[in-house]
Amino acid sequence: MCELLAMSSRRVTRLTISFETLASHGASTNSTRDGWGVAYYGGNDVMLFREPAAAGDSALVRFLETQSPRTALAISHIRRATRGGVALSNTQPFVRELAGRMHVFAHNGDLPGIERRRRLTFARYRPVGTTDSEHAFCALLERVHDLWQSASHVPPLGKRLSAVSQFAAELRRLGPANFLYADGDALFAHGHRRIQPLTGEIAPPGLFVLCRRCIERDQRIEARGVGVGPGYQEVVLIASVPLSDEKWRALAEGEVIAVSGGHVVSRRSSQRSTSALVHACG
């Protein structure tokens, strides 16, 4: 099954990823065969690297494991193809421009019938590939387009979180809908359901979150498949499965969190209509 990973940090840092290690946590060891990708933010723009091929055979992956760009926000995806052929156009993360900044999206799940949902259509943004995931991204951008285009500055976080949460509720009606979405200012993560490695059942949780803080100048944050740092730092990691023996918090089914500057700043659950300020990963 596909694997998701995101990082938000207080200061720019170097995020190193072992795609083979990450893939081995949640599925068969050859699950990287259908593609991999990672988007590193630099201000409002992104550096996007992706290939529709096995990460284990990639010279580019080996380069990024030691020479990745410095960033404070990144999204990564490892693909196991279910809808759409193995092609660059179907390889995540997907990236589009809106309001003079790059927006990034990655999805894990299955959304049958998304093309027939009236509330999940698009006009201004169209898929390049043939996946349900990219269709969902285009529908999300259509949903938030007016919010961004009508604002002279970054729209209020509460309005953005509300739009993402309502969109996530629409996706959940179709099937497993774990996703990561970033607009350059904030990272949004929606946890739903995924194939559980131990049982093979499709059930929650779909995403996990971990908050970490480095207090030593030469300290690195290390997890299986991920490295951050070194340096004084506050970091939020979001992944499909826990990547270390620490206390990762499982997102509740239908929960959406907003992350900025290495902090979970707000969240909304499927049972609550209001979002609350959050000072830590609780």
C-alpha positions as CSV (number, residue, x, y, z in Angstrom):
1,M,0.0,0.0,0.0
2,C,1.1,3.6,-0.5
3,E,3.1,5.3,2.2
4,L,2.8,9.0,3.2
5,L,5.3,11.1,5.1
6,A,5.4,14.9,5.9
7,M,7.6,17.1,8.0
8,S,7.0,20.7,9.3
9,S,9.8,22.4,11.3
10,R,10.4,25.7,13.0
11,R,13.6,26.3,11.2
12,V,14.8,25.1,7.8
13,T,16.6,21.8,8.1
14,R,17.7,18.9,6.0
15,L,15.2,16.0,5.8
16,T,16.7,12.7,4.6
17,I,14.5,9.9,3.5
18,S,15.1,6.2,2.9
19,F,12.2,5.3,0.7
20,E,13.0,1.6,0.8
21,T,12.9,1.6,4.7
22,L,9.7,3.6,4.8
23,A,8.0,1.2,2.3
24,S,9.0,-1.8,4.3
25,H,7.0,-0.6,7.4
26,G,3.6,-1.0,5.8
27,A,3.7,-3.5,2.9
28,S,5.8,-6.0,1.0
29,T,9.4,-5.2,0.5
30,N,9.0,-4.6,-3.2
31,S,6.2,-2.0,-2.7
32,T,8.4,0.8,-4.0
33,R,8.3,-0.6,-7.5
34,D,5.6,1.8,-8.8
35,G,7.2,5.1,-8.0
36,W,8.2,7.6,-5.3
37,G,8.3,11.3,-4.9
38,V,9.1,14.1,-2.5
39,A,8.4,17.9,-2.6
40,Y,10.6,20.2,-0.6
41,Y,9.3,23.8,0.0
42,G,11.5,26.8,-0.4
43,G,9.3,29.8,0.4
44,N,6.2,29.7,-1.9
45,D,7.9,27.4,-4.4
46,V,8.8,23.7,-4.2
47,M,11.6,21.5,-5.4
48,L,9.8,18.3,-6.7
49,F,11.6,15.0,-7.3
50,R,9.7,11.9,-8.4
51,E,10.2,8.8,-10.6
52,P,7.7,6.2,-11.7
53,A,10.2,3.4,-10.8
54,A,11.6,1.4,-7.9
55,A,13.3,3.6,-5.4
56,G,15.9,0.9,-4.7
57,D,17.2,1.2,-8.2
58,S,17.3,5.0,-8.3
59,A,20.5,7.0,-8.4
60,L,18.4,10.1,-7.6
61,V,17.2,8.6,-4.4
62,R,20.7,7.8,-3.4
63,F,21.7,11.4,-4.1
64,L,18.8,12.8,-2.0
65,E,19.6,10.6,0.9
66,T,22.8,12.6,1.4
67,Q,22.2,15.9,-0.4
68,S,18.5,16.7,0.1
69,P,17.6,20.5,0.0
70,R,17.1,22.4,3.2
71,T,13.5,23.0,4.0
72,A,10.9,23.7,6.7
73,L,8.1,21.8,5.0
74,A,8.1,18.6,2.9
75,I,5.7,15.9,1.7
76,S,6.7,12.5,0.4
77,H,4.8,9.6,-1.2
78,I,5.7,6.0,-2.1
79,R,3.4,4.5,-4.7
80,R,1.8,1.1,-5.1
81,A,-0.4,1.5,-8.1
82,T,-4.1,0.8,-7.8
83,R,-5.7,3.3,-10.2
84,G,-3.8,4.6,-13.2
85,G,-0.8,3.0,-14.8
86,V,2.8,3.3,-13.8
87,A,3.8,6.7,-15.3
88,L,5.3,9.9,-14.2
89,S,2.0,11.7,-14.6
90,N,0.5,9.3,-12.0
91,T,3.4,9.6,-9.5
92,Q,2.8,11.6,-6.3
93,P,3.1,14.2,-4.8
94,F,1.1,16.4,-7.2
95,V,1.9,20.1,-7.5
96,R,-0.2,23.0,-8.8
97,E,0.1,26.8,-8.6
98,L,-2.7,28.8,-6.9
99,A,-2.5,32.5,-6.0
100,G,1.2,32.7,-6.7
101,R,2.3,29.8,-4.6
102,M,2.7,26.1,-5.1
103,H,0.2,23.7,-3.5
104,V,1.2,20.1,-2.9
105,F,-1.0,17.0,-2.4
106,A,-0.5,13.3,-1.7
107,H,-3.2,10.7,-1.1
108,N,-3.2,7.1,0.3
109,G,-6.4,5.1,-0.3
110,D,-9.0,4.3,-3.0
111,L,-11.8,6.6,-4.2
112,P,-14.0,4.7,-6.6
113,G,-16.6,6.7,-8.4
114,I,-15.0,10.1,-7.6
115,E,-15.4,11.2,-11.3
116,R,-19.2,10.9,-10.8
117,R,-19.5,13.0,-7.6
118,R,-21.1,16.4,-8.4
119,R,-19.3,18.1,-5.5
120,L,-15.9,16.7,-6.5
121,T,-15.7,18.1,-10.0
122,F,-13.3,20.7,-11.4
123,A,-13.0,23.3,-14.2
124,R,-9.9,25.4,-13.7
125,Y,-7.6,22.5,-12.6
126,R,-7.4,19.3,-14.6
127,P,-5.5,16.1,-14.0
128,V,-2.4,15.4,-16.1
129,G,-2.6,11.7,-15.2
130,T,-5.4,9.1,-14.6
131,T,-5.4,8.6,-10.8
132,D,-8.3,9.1,-8.4
133,S,-5.8,10.9,-6.2
134,E,-5.0,13.6,-8.7
135,H,-8.7,14.0,-9.5
136,A,-9.2,14.6,-5.7
137,F,-6.4,17.3,-5.7
138,C,-8.0,19.1,-8.6
139,A,-11.3,19.1,-6.8
140,L,-9.7,20.4,-3.6
141,L,-8.1,23.3,-5.5
142,E,-11.4,24.1,-7.1
143,R,-12.9,24.2,-3.6
144,V,-10.3,26.6,-2.2
145,H,-9.7,28.7,-5.3
146,D,-12.0,31.6,-4.4
147,L,-10.8,31.6,-0.9
148,W,-7.2,32.3,-2.1
149,Q,-8.0,34.5,-5.1
150,S,-10.2,36.9,-3.1
151,A,-7.5,37.4,-0.4
152,S,-4.7,40.0,-0.5
153,H,-2.8,37.9,2.0
154,V,-2.8,34.3,3.2
155,P,-6.4,33.4,4.1
156,P,-7.2,32.8,7.8
157,L,-6.2,29.4,8.9
158,G,-9.6,28.7,10.3
159,K,-11.2,29.2,6.9
160,R,-8.7,27.0,5.2
161,L,-9.1,24.3,7.8
162,S,-12.8,24.4,7.4
163,A,-12.6,24.0,3.6
164,V,-10.2,21.1,3.9
165,S,-12.3,19.4,6.5
166,Q,-15.5,19.7,4.4
167,F,-13.6,18.3,1.4
168,A,-12.3,15.4,3.5
169,A,-15.8,14.5,4.6
170,E,-16.8,14.2,0.9
171,L,-13.9,11.9,0.2
172,R,-14.6,9.6,3.1
173,R,-18.0,8.7,1.5
174,L,-16.1,7.1,-1.3
175,G,-13.4,5.1,0.4
176,P,-10.1,5.3,2.3
177,A,-9.0,9.0,2.1
178,N,-5.8,9.7,4.0
179,F,-4.1,12.7,2.5
180,L,-1.5,15.4,3.0
181,Y,-2.0,18.9,1.6
182,A,0.2,21.9,1.9
183,D,-0.3,25.5,0.7
184,G,3.2,26.8,1.6
185,D,2.0,28.4,4.8
186,A,0.4,25.3,6.5
187,L,0.4,21.6,6.2
188,F,-3.0,19.8,6.5
189,A,-3.2,16.1,7.3
190,H,-6.4,14.0,7.1
191,G,-6.4,10.6,8.8
192,H,-9.0,8.0,7.8
193,R,-8.5,4.3,7.1
194,R,-5.9,2.1,5.5
195,I,-4.9,-1.6,5.2
196,Q,-3.5,-2.5,8.6
197,P,-0.2,-4.5,8.2
198,L,-1.0,-7.0,11.0
199,T,-4.6,-7.9,10.1
200,G,-5.0,-6.9,6.4
201,E,-8.2,-5.1,7.3
202,I,-9.1,-1.7,6.0
203,A,-9.6,0.2,9.3
204,P,-8.4,3.3,11.2
205,P,-5.9,4.7,12.0
206,G,-4.7,6.0,8.6
207,L,-2.0,8.4,9.8
208,F,0.2,9.1,12.9
209,V,1.8,12.3,14.2
210,L,4.9,12.9,16.3
211,C,6.2,16.1,17.8
212,R,9.9,16.4,18.6
213,R,12.2,19.0,20.0
214,C,16.0,19.2,19.7
215,I,17.7,21.2,22.4
216,E,21.3,20.4,21.5
217,R,23.2,22.1,18.6
218,D,24.5,18.8,17.2
219,Q,21.4,16.7,17.9
220,R,19.6,15.0,15.1
221,I,16.0,13.6,15.0
222,E,16.3,10.0,13.9
223,A,13.5,7.5,13.0
224,R,13.4,4.4,10.8
225,G,13.8,5.8,7.3
226,V,13.9,9.5,8.3
227,G,16.5,11.9,9.6
228,V,16.1,15.6,10.5
229,G,18.8,18.1,11.6
230,P,21.0,18.6,13.3
231,G,20.5,21.8,15.3
232,Y,18.0,23.4,17.7
233,Q,14.7,22.5,16.3
234,E,11.0,21.8,16.8
235,V,9.5,19.3,14.3
236,V,6.2,17.6,13.5
237,L,6.4,14.3,11.6
238,I,3.3,12.7,10.0
239,A,3.5,9.2,8.6
240,S,1.3,6.3,7.6
241,V,2.8,4.1,10.4
242,P,4.9,5.0,13.4
243,L,8.6,5.2,12.4
244,S,10.1,4.9,15.9
245,D,9.4,3.5,19.4
246,E,8.2,6.9,20.6
247,K,4.7,7.9,21.4
248,W,3.2,8.6,18.0
249,R,-0.4,9.7,18.2
250,A,-2.9,8.1,15.8
251,L,-5.2,10.5,14.1
252,A,-8.8,9.7,14.9
253,E,-10.9,8.6,12.0
254,G,-11.9,11.7,10.0
255,E,-9.6,14.0,12.0
256,V,-7.8,16.9,10.2
257,I,-4.9,18.7,11.7
258,A,-3.2,21.9,10.6
259,V,0.5,22.2,11.2
260,S,2.8,25.2,10.9
261,G,6.3,26.0,11.9
262,G,6.8,22.6,13.7
263,H,3.6,22.8,15.7
264,V,0.2,21.3,15.4
265,V,-1.8,24.6,15.6
266,S,-5.3,23.4,15.1
267,R,-7.4,20.4,14.4
268,R,-10.9,19.4,13.5
269,S,-12.6,16.0,14.0
270,S,-15.5,14.5,12.1
271,Q,-17.6,14.7,15.3
272,R,-16.9,18.4,16.0
273,S,-17.8,21.4,14.0
274,T,-15.3,23.8,15.6
275,S,-11.5,23.7,15.6
276,A,-9.4,24.3,18.7
277,L,-5.9,25.7,19.2
278,V,-3.4,23.0,20.0
279,H,0.0,23.7,21.6
280,A,1.3,20.2,21.4
281,C,0.6,16.8,19.9
282,G,-2.1,15.6,22.3
